[in-house]
């Protein structure tokens, strides 16, 4: 919609981000369903991918496809592309390249790290997890109960689905060895005060592990400023391929003993990367980071380094998403019989990202998602692996939640389409 014809309340949206440039980078956004343009509100389970990621993966297969550490051209090129991707993620995290570990996905990485940390734990040692988290940041730690480790779970505040910090503090004791917390909830969008939680954990002598999978598409990450010990994310949530990436403080990556085969290198980060890696997808991770950097340079021509460009991108996309979110939540709250889970006060939107979950009356969320899907609007239904949360909210046995996720390639027109469809469903 041209800017001149937009209603005044929405005009600011087009001024904060060049959505035409952004959407031109994503070929899949041209998909049509039943004669209508598809609306991708399914980002929390994996975003769409820009064309430069697709080109990078194809180029690897065409010109560099080989295993690593060989004495020939394509193998050496594979080595170089993996090293380049490690540098890209180092810029993304603001860490050293040697502190970047690639893995199959966040869940697999976390299980591997938990096993390594578990080697140093004894019966009676404690780990704190939270009710708000994806189970990939709960189950790997609970697996250590087999050797007598005690798992304590911090609760939430029902009214706004935020982490109860006072309960978290009570759960941390002199026996606590690690605190595992999410940066942002993949179900209700709550952003946790991870810097404060890190200080609390360190004050108790515990390590901190942060699941930043759901936060990464929405805000910049600075592991040095956070002073976290471990942080993990998944590139397919921030416009890249299906893999996981771990940041670990050098001292812990060097001291802890991962489970690995004997011929594998014993230096970091290689000692943590079991088996042959998905080289073509690692190349895609590099391209995903570069897409965000290109966006940042498009927004701020003065951004010189890749890190500066990444920060410029998020400085632009964060307020844009927040503006979309403001309209979305205001419209959702007007829908008859709709129950909203999470923060609804616009003055507190810095405490949440642009992912929301709702229910409408007694309708199973699958019914609503199907209704929307037939109209070309893609949403998710269920528990999204945040089962502790859906059980706590009392919705697990009745289908869970309907989840709507906004990222910066979404538009205000798409939000209006969704609201119109949900109003139609609620009134039928």
C-alpha positions in Angstrom: 0.0 0.0 0.0 1.5 3.4 -0.9 2.5 5.5 2.1 0.2 8.4 1.1 -2.9 6.2 1.2 -2.2 4.6 4.6 -4.1 5.6 7.7 -2.2 8.0 9.9 -1.7 5.6 12.8 0.1 3.2 10.5 2.2 5.7 8.6 5.1 5.3 11.0 5.4 1.7 10.2 6.6 2.3 6.6 9.0 5.0 7.8 11.0 2.7 10.1 11.7 -0.1 7.6 11.9 -0.4 3.9 9.5 -3.4 3.7 9.6 -3.5 -0.1 13.3 -4.1 0.0 13.0 -6.7 2.7 10.2 -8.6 1.1 12.0 -8.7 -2.3 14.8 -10.7 -0.5 12.4 -13.6 0.3 11.1 -15.4 -2.9 8.8 -17.7 -0.8 6.6 -14.7 0.2 5.1 -14.8 -3.3 3.3 -18.1 -2.5 -0.4 -18.2 -3.1 -3.0 -20.3 -1.3 -6.5 -20.7 -2.6 -6.0 -17.6 -4.8 -4.7 -15.4 -1.9 -1.2 -14.3 -1.1 0.2 -16.4 1.8 0.8 -14.7 5.1 3.6 -16.3 7.1 2.9 -15.9 10.8 4.6 -19.2 11.4 8.1 -17.7 12.1 8.5 -18.9 15.7 8.9 -22.5 14.3 11.2 -21.3 11.5 11.3 -18.2 9.4 11.4 -17.9 5.6 14.8 -17.7 4.0 16.3 -14.9 1.9 17.6 -15.6 -1.6 21.2 -15.1 -0.7 21.0 -18.1 1.7 19.6 -20.2 -1.1 22.4 -19.1 -3.5 25.1 -19.8 -0.9 23.9 -23.3 -0.3 23.7 -24.0 -4.1 27.1 -22.5 -4.7 28.7 -24.7 -2.1 27.3 -27.8 -3.8 28.4 -26.5 -7.2 32.0 -25.5 -6.3 33.1 -26.5 -2.8 31.4 -29.8 -1.9 33.9 -31.9 0.0 34.8 -33.1 3.4 37.2 -31.0 5.5 41.0 -31.0 6.1 41.9 -32.6 2.7 44.9 -31.7 0.6 42.9 -30.6 -2.5 41.0 -27.5 -3.6 37.4 -28.2 -2.8 38.3 -29.5 0.7 40.4 -26.4 1.4 37.5 -24.3 0.2 35.2 -26.1 2.6 37.6 -25.3 5.4 37.6 -21.7 4.4 33.8 -21.4 4.2 33.3 -23.0 7.7 35.9 -20.6 9.1 34.1 -17.7 7.5 30.7 -18.9 9.0 32.4 -19.1 12.4 33.5 -15.5 12.1 30.0 -14.5 11.1 28.5 -16.0 14.2 31.2 -14.5 16.3 30.1 -11.1 15.1 26.5 -12.2 15.7 27.2 -13.2 19.3 30.0 -10.6 19.9 32.5 -13.3 20.9 35.7 -15.0 19.6 35.4 -17.4 16.6 36.9 -20.2 18.8 33.9 -19.9 21.1 31.4 -20.7 18.3 30.2 -24.4 18.0 28.0 -25.7 15.2 25.6 -28.5 15.8 22.6 -30.4 14.4 20.1 -28.2 16.3 19.6 -26.6 19.7 18.1 -29.7 21.3 21.0 -31.9 20.3 23.6 -29.3 21.3 22.0 -28.9 24.7 21.8 -32.7 25.4 25.5 -33.0 24.5 26.5 -30.0 26.7 24.4 -31.3 29.6 26.1 -34.7 29.4 29.5 -33.1 29.5 28.5 -30.9 32.4 26.9 -33.9 34.1 30.3 -35.6 34.2 31.4 -33.0 36.9 28.2 -33.2 38.9 27.4 -35.4 42.0 24.2 -36.6 43.5 22.6 -33.8 45.4 23.9 -31.1 43.1 21.1 -28.8 41.8 20.1 -27.3 38.5 17.3 -24.7 38.1 15.0 -24.6 35.1 11.9 -22.6 34.4 8.2 -23.3 33.6 8.4 -20.8 30.8 11.0 -22.6 28.7 10.9 -24.8 25.6 11.5 -28.4 26.7 14.8 -28.5 24.9 16.1 -26.3 27.8 14.4 -28.6 30.4 14.6 -32.2 29.3 18.4 -32.3 28.8 18.9 -31.1 32.4 16.2 -33.4 33.8 18.1 -36.3 32.2 20.8 -35.7 34.8 18.3 -36.8 37.5 19.4 -40.3 36.6 22.7 -39.7 38.5 21.0 -38.0 41.4 21.1 -34.3 40.3 18.2 -32.4 41.8 16.2 -30.3 39.3 14.3 -27.3 40.6 11.7 -25.4 38.5 11.0 -21.7 38.8 7.4 -20.8 38.3 5.6 -18.0 36.3 3.2 -15.2 37.2 -0.2 -16.3 35.8 -1.5 -12.8 35.0 1.1 -11.9 32.3 3.0 -15.2 31.8 6.3 -13.7 33.0 9.0 -15.5 35.0 8.6 -15.2 38.8 12.0 -13.8 39.7 11.4 -14.1 43.4 10.6 -17.8 43.0 13.7 -18.2 40.8 15.8 -16.7 43.6 14.3 -19.0 46.1 15.1 -22.0 43.9 18.8 -21.1 43.7 20.7 -22.5 46.7 24.4 -23.0 47.6 24.0 -26.4 45.8 23.0 -24.9 42.5 25.5 -25.6 39.8 23.7 -24.3 36.7 20.7 -22.1 35.9 19.0 -22.8 32.5 16.7 -20.0 31.3 15.3 -18.8 28.0 16.0 -15.4 26.6 12.4 -15.2 25.2 9.4 -17.5 25.4 8.7 -19.3 22.2 5.0 -19.6 23.3 4.0 -16.3 24.7 6.8 -14.0 23.7 8.0 -13.0 27.2 11.5 -11.6 27.3 13.3 -12.6 30.4 15.8 -10.3 32.2 18.7 -12.6 31.4 21.4 -10.1 32.4 19.9 -9.9 35.9 19.4 -13.7 36.0 23.0 -14.2 35.0 24.2 -12.0 37.9 22.0 -13.9 40.3 23.4 -17.2 39.1 27.0 -16.1 39.2 26.5 -14.7 42.7 25.5 -18.2 43.8 28.5 -19.7 42.1 26.4 -21.3 39.4 26.8 -21.4 35.6 24.2 -19.8 33.3 22.9 -21.4 30.1 20.6 -19.2 27.9 18.3 -20.5 25.2 18.3 -17.6 22.8 16.6 -19.5 20.0 13.4 -17.5 20.1 15.0 -14.1 20.9 17.5 -14.1 18.0 15.1 -13.0 15.2 13.9 -10.0 17.3 16.9 -8.5 19.1 20.7 -8.3 19.0 22.7 -10.6 21.3 25.9 -9.6 23.1 27.4 -12.5 25.1 30.2 -10.3 26.4 27.8 -7.7 27.9 25.6 -10.5 29.3 28.7 -12.3 30.7 26.8 -15.6 30.1 28.6 -18.9 30.2 26.7 -20.6 27.4 24.1 -19.4 24.9 22.5 -21.3 22.1 20.4 -20.3 19.1 19.0 -21.8 15.9 19.7 -20.0 12.5 16.5 -21.3 11.0 14.7 -18.9 13.4 16.7 -16.0 12.1 16.4 -16.5 8.3 18.9 -19.3 7.9 19.1 -23.1 7.6 18.1 -25.8 10.1 21.0 -26.0 12.4 22.0 -25.0 16.0 24.9 -22.8 17.1 26.4 -22.7 20.6 28.4 -19.9 22.2 30.5 -21.1 25.1 33.1 -19.3 27.2 36.5 -20.4 26.2 37.5 -21.5 29.7 34.5 -23.9 29.9 34.8 -25.3 26.3 38.4 -26.1 27.1 37.9 -27.5 30.6 34.7 -29.6 30.1 35.1 -33.0 28.5 32.6 -33.6 25.6 31.8 -37.1 24.4 33.5 -37.6 21.1 35.3 -40.2 19.0 39.1 -40.7 19.5 40.3 -39.4 16.1 38.4 -36.1 16.5 40.5 -33.0 17.2 40.8 -32.2 20.9 41.1 -28.4 20.5 38.1 -26.0 20.6 35.7 -25.6 19.0 36.2 -28.8 17.0 36.2 -31.1 20.0 32.5 -30.2 20.5 31.4 -30.8 16.9 30.7 -34.5 16.7 30.9 -36.2 13.3 30.9 -34.7 9.9 29.2 -31.3 9.9 26.5 -30.1 7.5 28.9 -27.9 5.5 26.3 -26.6 3.0 24.1 -25.5 5.9 27.0 -23.9 7.7 27.6 -21.8 4.6 23.9 -20.9 4.7 24.3 -19.7 8.3 27.0 -17.3 7.1 24.7 -16.0 4.4 21.9 -15.5 6.9 24.1 -13.4 9.1 25.2 -11.4 6.0 21.5 -10.9 5.1 20.9 -9.2 8.4 24.1 -7.2 8.0 23.0 -6.1 4.5 19.7 -5.0 6.0 21.6 -3.0 8.6 23.6 -1.3 5.9 20.5 -0.6 4.0 19.1 1.1 7.1 22.3 2.8 8.1 24.9 3.7 5.5 27.4 4.6 8.2 27.6 1.0 9.6 31.1 -0.1 8.8 31.8 -3.4 10.5 29.5 -6.4 10.2 28.8 -6.2 13.9 27.8 -2.5 13.6 25.5 -3.4 10.6 23.9 -6.2 12.6 23.1 -3.8 15.4 21.7 -1.3 12.9 19.4 -3.9 11.5 17.9 -4.7 14.9 17.6 -1.0 15.8 15.3 -0.8 12.8 13.4 -4.1 12.9 12.7 -4.1 16.7 10.6 -0.9 16.6 8.9 -2.0 13.4 7.9 -5.3 14.9 6.7 -3.6 18.0 4.5 -1.3 16.0 2.9 -4.3 14.2 2.6 -6.0 17.6 0.8 -3.0 19.0 -1.9 -3.1 16.3 -2.1 -6.9 16.5 -2.7 -7.1 20.3 -5.2 -4.2 20.2 -7.2 -5.9 17.6 -7.0 -9.3 19.3 -8.4 -7.9 22.5 -11.5 -6.7 20.7 -12.4 -10.2 19.4 -15.3 -11.9 21.3 -14.4 -14.7 23.7 -10.7 -14.4 22.9 -8.3 -15.2 25.8 -4.9 -13.7 25.5 -1.8 -15.1 27.3 1.0 -12.8 28.1 1.8 -9.1 28.4 -0.8 -6.8 26.8 0.2 -3.3 28.1 2.0 -1.4 25.3 4.1 0.4 27.9 5.7 -3.0 28.7 6.3 -4.2 25.1 10.0 -4.0 25.6 9.5 -7.0 27.9 8.1 -9.1 25.1 8.8 -10.0 21.5 6.3 -10.1 18.7 5.0 -13.7 19.4 1.5 -14.0 20.9 -0.7 -16.9 21.9 -4.5 -17.0 22.3 -7.6 -19.1 22.5 -11.1 -18.4 21.4 -13.9 -19.7 23.5 -13.9 -23.5 23.7 -12.6 -24.0 20.2 -9.6 -26.3 19.8 -6.7 -24.2 18.4 -6.2 -26.7 15.6 -9.7 -25.7 14.4 -8.7 -22.0 14.3 -5.4 -22.7 12.6 -7.1 -24.8 9.9 -9.7 -22.0 9.3 -6.8 -19.5 8.9 -4.7 -21.8 6.8 -7.5 -22.3 4.3 -7.4 -18.5 3.9 -3.7 -18.5 3.3 -2.7 -17.3 6.8 -0.2 -19.6 8.4 -0.2 -20.0 12.2 0.8 -22.7 14.7 -1.3 -24.6 17.2 -0.4 -26.9 20.1 2.2 -26.6 22.9 5.3 -25.7 20.7 7.3 -28.0 23.0 6.7 -25.5 25.8 4.8 -28.3 27.6 5.5 -27.2 31.1 3.9 -23.8 30.3 0.8 -25.2 28.6 0.3 -27.6 31.5 0.7 -24.8 33.9 -1.8 -22.7 32.0 -4.3 -25.6 32.0 -4.6 -25.8 28.2 -2.4 -28.8 27.4 -5.3 -31.3 27.5 -7.5 -29.2 25.3 -5.2 -28.5 22.3 -2.8 -25.9 23.7 -2.7 -22.5 22.1 -2.9 -20.7 18.8 0.4 -19.0 18.2 0.9 -16.0 15.9 4.5 -14.8 15.2 5.5 -11.6 13.6 8.9 -10.9 12.1 10.2 -8.0 10.0 9.0 -9.3 6.6 5.4 -9.2 7.8 3.2 -6.1 7.1 0.4 -4.2 8.6 -1.9 -5.3 5.8 -1.2 -8.9 6.8 -2.0 -8.1 10.4 -5.3 -6.6 9.3 -6.1 -9.8 7.2 -5.5 -11.9 10.3 -7.7 -9.8 12.5 -10.5 -9.8 10.0 -10.3 -13.6 9.7 -10.3 -14.2 13.4 -13.3 -11.9 13.9 -15.0 -13.9 11.2 -14.2 -17.1 13.0 -15.3 -15.8 16.4 -18.7 -14.7 15.1 -19.6 -17.7 12.9 
